[in-house]
Structure formats: structure tokens, C-alpha cells
Amino acid sequence: AFDLRAGLEGVIGACGLDDVRLVYDVQDVPLPVAYGVVAVVREALSNVAKHSDATRVDVSVIEYPALYQLIVQDNGSRDGARSTAVDVPTGPASVCRRWRSV
């Protein structure tokens, strides 16, 4: 079985950013959704590392009765405050493509 929390912690540990905080409140996530969440978080953290001067990033994965919410938000200020919220398909095109594949 795929451990989503461990997958996210692995992506966070490998992203090269110093202060990434994970809020994780989900139970049984279907495998395709879990893989999609990891791919989107990997892409979002890569975007933060490349395009933001952030010193902190918050990653939240929360389960609600009818949906899963994923938010990746940073405190960067380059080109204004940046947030890569992907609970709806908005933001960089590559994140949108990954999310739609779920």
C-alpha cells in the first residue's frame, strides 16, 4: 500500500527548501488521488524554489466528506505575494495538468 504521508514527507525533504510545514488530515485516499497529490506537491514546491524568494511553505492536505483539499502556500514576495493553491485547478499550467490527471 502507498503511504501518502510518507510520500509527501519524502518530496518535502528532497525539495531543497528549508522550512516546509505539512498539515495532514486524511484517512483512506484512493491510490490515483494519492499519486496525483504527490505529483502536484512536487511540482508546486519546485515552482516555489525556482520562482519565489519564500522562507516558509505550508502544505495542507485535508479530507472533507465530498472532496480532498490540497493547498501549497508560500510567503515569498518576488513579483508580489505568491500562493500556489490547487484545491481548484488554477495556477501554473503544469500544476493544472497534474491535478486534472487525478
C-alpha positions as YAML, in Angstrom:
chain: A
units: angstrom
residues:
- id: 1
  name: ALA
  ca: [0.00, 0.00, 0.00]
- id: 2
  name: PHE
  ca: [1.16, 3.52, -0.79]
- id: 3
  name: ASP
  ca: [1.69, 5.74, 2.26]
- id: 4
  name: LEU
  ca: [0.66, 9.24, 1.16]
- id: 5
  name: ARG
  ca: [2.06, 10.94, 4.25]
- id: 6
  name: ALA
  ca: [5.46, 9.27, 3.77]
- id: 7
  name: GLY
  ca: [5.39, 10.18, 0.07]
- id: 8
  name: LEU
  ca: [4.72, 13.82, 0.89]
- id: 9
  name: GLU
  ca: [7.39, 13.90, 3.58]
- id: 10
  name: GLY
  ca: [9.85, 12.46, 1.05]
- id: 11
  name: VAL
  ca: [9.01, 15.13, -1.52]
- id: 12
  name: ILE
  ca: [9.27, 17.84, 1.14]
- id: 13
  name: GLY
  ca: [12.63, 16.52, 2.33]
- id: 14
  name: ALA
  ca: [14.02, 16.44, -1.21]
- id: 15
  name: CYS
  ca: [12.74, 19.83, -2.41]
- id: 16
  name: GLY
  ca: [15.69, 21.88, -1.15]
- id: 17
  name: LEU
  ca: [13.55, 24.36, 0.79]
- id: 18
  name: ASP
  ca: [14.39, 24.88, 4.46]
- id: 19
  name: ASP
  ca: [11.02, 25.48, 6.12]
- id: 20
  name: VAL
  ca: [8.17, 23.41, 4.70]
- id: 21
  name: ARG
  ca: [5.33, 22.55, 7.06]
- id: 22
  name: LEU
  ca: [2.85, 19.76, 6.41]
- id: 23
  name: VAL
  ca: [-0.72, 19.71, 7.71]
- id: 24
  name: TYR
  ca: [-2.06, 16.22, 7.02]
- id: 25
  name: ASP
  ca: [-5.65, 15.29, 7.88]
- id: 26
  name: VAL
  ca: [-6.75, 12.47, 5.58]
- id: 27
  name: GLN
  ca: [-7.58, 8.82, 6.06]
- id: 28
  name: ASP
  ca: [-8.00, 6.41, 3.16]
- id: 29
  name: VAL
  ca: [-7.04, 8.13, -0.09]
- id: 30
  name: PRO
  ca: [-7.59, 6.24, -3.35]
- id: 31
  name: LEU
  ca: [-4.28, 5.36, -4.98]
- id: 32
  name: PRO
  ca: [-4.73, 7.52, -8.11]
- id: 33
  name: VAL
  ca: [-5.57, 10.53, -5.93]
- id: 34
  name: ALA
  ca: [-2.57, 9.89, -3.65]
- id: 35
  name: TYR
  ca: [-0.20, 9.71, -6.62]
- id: 36
  name: GLY
  ca: [-1.72, 12.89, -8.05]
- id: 37
  name: VAL
  ca: [-1.34, 14.74, -4.75]
- id: 38
  name: VAL
  ca: [2.35, 13.81, -4.54]
- id: 39
  name: ALA
  ca: [2.93, 14.90, -8.16]
- id: 40
  name: VAL
  ca: [1.18, 18.24, -7.63]
- id: 41
  name: VAL
  ca: [3.05, 18.95, -4.39]
- id: 42
  name: ARG
  ca: [6.37, 18.08, -6.06]
- id: 43
  name: GLU
  ca: [5.61, 20.50, -8.92]
- id: 44
  name: ALA
  ca: [4.35, 23.24, -6.60]
- id: 45
  name: LEU
  ca: [7.45, 23.03, -4.37]
- id: 46
  name: SER
  ca: [9.64, 23.10, -7.45]
- id: 47
  name: ASN
  ca: [7.84, 26.25, -8.60]
- id: 48
  name: VAL
  ca: [8.33, 27.86, -5.19]
- id: 49
  name: ALA
  ca: [12.04, 27.01, -5.20]
- id: 50
  name: LYS
  ca: [12.51, 28.41, -8.72]
- id: 51
  name: HIS
  ca: [10.22, 31.42, -8.75]
- id: 52
  name: SER
  ca: [9.80, 32.68, -5.20]
- id: 53
  name: ASP
  ca: [12.05, 34.09, -2.51]
- id: 54
  name: ALA
  ca: [9.96, 32.32, 0.13]
- id: 55
  name: THR
  ca: [11.37, 31.45, 3.51]
- id: 56
  name: ARG
  ca: [8.42, 29.27, 4.50]
- id: 57
  name: VAL
  ca: [5.98, 26.99, 2.67]
- id: 58
  name: ASP
  ca: [2.82, 25.43, 4.10]
- id: 59
  name: VAL
  ca: [1.42, 22.28, 2.53]
- id: 60
  name: SER
  ca: [-2.07, 21.25, 3.65]
- id: 61
  name: VAL
  ca: [-3.85, 18.05, 2.66]
- id: 62
  name: ILE
  ca: [-7.30, 17.84, 4.22]
- id: 63
  name: GLU
  ca: [-10.13, 15.40, 3.65]
- id: 64
  name: TYR
  ca: [-13.73, 16.59, 3.66]
- id: 65
  name: PRO
  ca: [-16.82, 14.40, 3.17]
- id: 66
  name: ALA
  ca: [-17.07, 15.11, -0.57]
- id: 67
  name: LEU
  ca: [-13.55, 16.21, -1.53]
- id: 68
  name: TYR
  ca: [-9.84, 16.41, -0.78]
- id: 69
  name: GLN
  ca: [-8.30, 19.85, -0.41]
- id: 70
  name: LEU
  ca: [-4.65, 20.48, -1.26]
- id: 71
  name: ILE
  ca: [-3.10, 23.90, -0.65]
- id: 72
  name: VAL
  ca: [0.54, 24.85, -1.11]
- id: 73
  name: GLN
  ca: [1.20, 28.40, 0.07]
- id: 74
  name: ASP
  ca: [4.45, 30.30, 0.49]
- id: 75
  name: ASN
  ca: [5.43, 33.63, 1.99]
- id: 76
  name: GLY
  ca: [7.51, 34.76, -0.98]
- id: 77
  name: SER
  ca: [7.36, 38.32, -2.20]
- id: 78
  name: ARG
  ca: [9.06, 38.22, -5.60]
- id: 79
  name: ASP
  ca: [6.51, 39.62, -8.08]
- id: 80
  name: GLY
  ca: [4.11, 40.13, -5.17]
- id: 81
  name: ALA
  ca: [2.87, 37.58, -2.66]
- id: 82
  name: ARG
  ca: [2.66, 34.15, -4.23]
- id: 83
  name: SER
  ca: [0.37, 31.25, -3.49]
- id: 84
  name: THR
  ca: [0.00, 28.02, -5.40]
- id: 85
  name: ALA
  ca: [-3.38, 26.89, -4.13]
- id: 86
  name: VAL
  ca: [-4.50, 23.82, -6.01]
- id: 87
  name: ASP
  ca: [-7.78, 22.95, -4.32]
- id: 88
  name: VAL
  ca: [-9.24, 24.19, -7.62]
- id: 89
  name: PRO
  ca: [-7.39, 23.90, -10.92]
- id: 90
  name: THR
  ca: [-5.75, 27.33, -11.08]
- id: 91
  name: GLY
  ca: [-2.16, 28.44, -11.16]
- id: 92
  name: PRO
  ca: [0.75, 27.29, -13.28]
- id: 93
  name: ALA
  ca: [-0.23, 25.17, -16.26]
- id: 94
  name: SER
  ca: [1.91, 22.22, -15.21]
- id: 95
  name: VAL
  ca: [0.19, 22.03, -11.81]
- id: 96
  name: CYS
  ca: [-3.20, 22.19, -13.52]
- id: 97
  name: ARG
  ca: [-2.30, 19.35, -15.88]
- id: 98
  name: ARG
  ca: [-1.18, 17.16, -13.00]
- id: 99
  name: TRP
  ca: [-4.29, 17.90, -10.97]
- id: 100
  name: ARG
  ca: [-6.63, 17.20, -13.88]
- id: 101
  name: SER
  ca: [-4.95, 13.82, -14.40]
- id: 102
  name: VAL
  ca: [-6.30, 12.77, -10.99]
...
